[in-house]
Amino acid sequence: MKILPETSRTLSEYLLLPGLTTEDCTPDNVDLRAPLVRHRAGEESWIRIATPMVSAIMQAVSSPTLAVALAQVGGLAFIHQNQRIDNQAADVLAVKRHKAGFRTSKVAVAPQTQLGVVARQLTGIEHGVAVVTETGAADGTFLGIIGLDDFHLERHVSETAGSRMRGRDGLVTAPSSVSLSDANELLWNHHQDVLPVIEDGRVVSLVLKRDYQAHKAFHHASVDSKKRLRVGAGINSRDFKDRIPALVEAGADVLCLDSSDGYSVYQAKVLEFAQEKYGDDVFVGAGNVVDGRAFRYLAEAGAAFVKVGIGGGAICTTREQKGIGRGQASALLDVVQARDAYAQETGVYVPLACDGGLLNDSHMALALAMGADVIMLGRYFARLDESPSRKLQIGGQWYKEYWGEGSRRAQNAARYGQRGQMLFEEGVDGYVPYAGSLYDNVERTRAKLTATMISCGSTNLRDFHRDAVLVEVSAESFKQTGAEIQVRRPAFDTAE
Ligand code: MZP
């Protein structure tokens, strides 16, 4: 037994000191691009993303809809592996086949939904229309469209979506094979503001006239050499011999082992399999780890990137259940040191994803300053319209469901199984406050990260890693930060 001569510290225990802000440090000059997969140190990574944010490999987080939205704003989602291989491959394919100009993010309501509820659901939704379906779920049978212009809240207060919607019989729709230019043609010819694209009686996407007018372009989009959106996918160390080929075939850009504890020979075996079968054509990330030994083991086994973090996730109870974990800051600082030493020795840079327990945007800035290349987030994305979980109202507030992969609900035996079954839980099943659209949230987070880097005098993440100066925060400083004040709720929280 050995006890490390250090205290396990969280990200909240650090602050950044401002650096010299020069004329170069303008928002337009700040480059948030991050490497995602291993490469020669000092050179560019094969896969770089313009927004250093990736989504957690979780049922409640990474759906194709979220993956499309996140890739559009420059991040990357990892479609979760806690599902049948063919279903996961179909999710990956859906993202790779996504067509620009077709919005997959939809608000859906049932015909019996009260208009007051429809109005609240649409508040803050930039495109302002909801799909009416038989079940009220986005993939239910399509009945019509309803937007804020279709009703007057006071006049129609007691009416329902079904009574005010534009029914499917009166609407021009298009099949999923329609091209964007044909879709726009239909919109203009039929004086419609929205065109539902239908497959098997269900809406698969919407084309909006206002997108055409706004020439909506995603300047940071994560795209491959064929301009298709990029997407990642989770794998496990059990069915990898079947899952990896199916995901590669579907077009996944990068894979990642999904495990709470990645320091194992099982991960090395998966990496070896991928290396033997695909050489350098397939990238497989590994983890999670919390120290330099584990990083080196996975880097030497060929990991494309390594994920850092055990026990910090918002829904995680691993520390209570198994006594395993490490404060995210201590884990990250240790692994960053090992990553840099490995790069120095071998000339190979293995990027790091800081995964779990980031409670606010400043934690992302701190993690990037400490040396993380990208941030993996679960709770952050679960709160948004694009996540696959249900949105519901509790005590007048809107929430979205969020459950851990170690919870009974997820039944993720490949990640958490004890002898192939789940004998105890390592995660909880709960709700997180609803926070609106991914597009708005990521834009705001990007603005905050940019502002932090400007204050610290850095215009790119490499300089930020090198030049950031951090201090530990005393318990007294914590108290001061928490001075009692009744804070006015920000407008975007009260929108619902
Ligand atoms: P967070 O962003 O919600 O704080 O954390 C997300 C991360 O928590 C995931 O990427 C994963 O590593 C981890 N996770 C997922 N499920 C559990 C669990 O049930 C968990 N214990 O710890």
Boltz pocket constraint, residues with backbone or C-beta under 6 A from the ligand:
constraints:
  - pocket:
      binder: B
      contacts: [[A, 56], [A, 57], [A, 58], [A, 259], [A, 260], [A, 288], [A, 309], [A, 311], [A, 312], [A, 313], [A, 314], [A, 315], [A, 316], [A, 317], [A, 318], [A, 355], [A, 356], [A, 357], [A, 358], [A, 376], [A, 377], [A, 378], [A, 379], [A, 380], [A, 403], [A, 404], [A, 405], [A, 406], [A, 407], [A, 426], [A, 427], [A, 428]]
      max_distance: 6.0
